[in-house]
Amino acid sequence: MTPIDHESVPPLAERVSSLETSVKGLFAQLEDVKRTMADGFADIQSTLRASGRTNWSVIFAGVGLVVAVYAAAVRPIMADVSRIELDSKTLALAVVEQNKRLQAIEVQVMVNTAALKVITADLERIRNEGSPITDRRLSILEMRAGIRK
């Protein structure tokens, strides 16, 4: 499986909207195919019922119609269904990956927040009490100046 380049992936809402549009178009195409096939079969039935004998030319024409409809409509629709299925799997993987990254970011934010609280407390203590090194240097200066023994 190849890694997903998250920089080039469009936003999730945009991708879901595109997928919904593709599925709606697919259903519209299937309805057209269904209507076309129903009309074709109705014509074949009416032609066969009109004559009392088997009309082989109409049967061959009907078989040709079914093959043509399959080649022109059903096969491309099946290819679209496969592509949409693959896109939806890729989208699901991207959502899972995005969720993992967001969880990692949330954990890092909590760690950083805790570290910031510790640093803020240390800074406040240094402001109030001074730092140990500053205290030592000040003691040395006081001893040299004779203020402290």
N, C-alpha and C positions, 0 to 999 in steps of 0.2 A: 504494500500500500504506500502510495506516495504521500509525503507530508502536504498539508494544506497551507498555501500561502495566504495568511490572514490579511496581508496588506492589500491584495488584489481582490479579495472577496467582497462583493457588495453587502450593504447592511442586511440584516436578517429579514426585516419587514419587506424590503424590496425583493428579496429572493423568494419569500413565501408568496407575495403578491404575483410575481411572475409565474410561479408554479401553479397557483390557482387559475390564472388566466390560461395557461397551457392546458390544464385539465378541463376547463370549461369549453375551450376550443375543441378538444378531443371529443367531448360528449356531443357537441354540435355536429361534428363530422360523423360520429356514429349514428346520430339521428338521421342525417341526410342519407347515409348508406342504407339504413333500415328502410327509410321511405322509398328510396330508389329500388331496392330489391323487392319490396312489397308490391310496388307498381309493376315491376317487370314480371313477377310471378302471377299477378292478377291478369296481365295481358296474355301471358302464356296459357293460363287456365281458360280464359274466355275463348282464345283461339282454338284450343283443343276441344272444348265443349261444343263449339260451333260446328265442327265437322265430326262426322261419326267414325272416321277412321284415324289411325295414328298418322300424324303429320310430322315426319322425321326432320324436316327442315326447321320447324319451329322448336323441336326438342334440341337440335344442335345449336340453334340460335340462343336458346335459353341457357344451355351449358356454356356457350361462349360469353353470354352476358354475365353469368356467375363468375367465370374466370376473369373477365375484364374488370368487374366490380372488385374482386379480390385484389387483383394486381394494382388497380388505380386507387382504391380507398382503404381496404382492410389491411393490407400489408404495410403501407406507410403509417397507418394508425397504430399498428402493433409495434412498429419501430419507435414511434413517439411514446408509446406506453413504456417501452423498455428504457428510453432515454429519461423519461420523467421519473421512473423508478430509481434509476441510477442517480439522478439529481437529488431525489428525496433522501436517498441513503447518504449521499455526500453532505447534504444539508444537515441531516441528523448527526453525522460525525462532527461537523463543524460546530453544532450547538453543544455537543458533549465536550468538545475541546475548549470551547469558549467558557463553558460552565466551570471546567477544571481550572482554567486560568483565572477566572473571577474569584474562585474560592482561594486560590493561592494568593491573590492580591489582597483579599480580605484578611487572611492570616497575617500577611506581611504588614498590613495597616495596623492590626492589633499589636504586633510585636513592636512596631515603630512607635505607636502611641504609648506603650508601657515604657520603652526606652526614653521617650521624651519626658515622661513624668519623672523618671529617675534623674535625668539630667537637669530638669527644672528644679527639683528638690535640692540637688547638689549646688546649683547656682545660687539658690536662695540662701542655703547654709553658708556658702562662701561670702555672699554679700553681707550677711549678718555677723559671721564669726571671723571671716578672713580665711585665707588658705594657709595650710601648714608651712609651706615654704616662705610665704610672706611673713609669717609670724617668726620663723627662725632668722630671717634676714633682719627684721626689725629688732630682734633681741641682740643680734651681733652689733648693729649700729648703736643701740642704746648702751651696750657694754663699752664700745670704743669711745662713745661720747661721755662716759662716766655717769650716765643717768641710772644705770642698773648694774648691779654687781653680780 
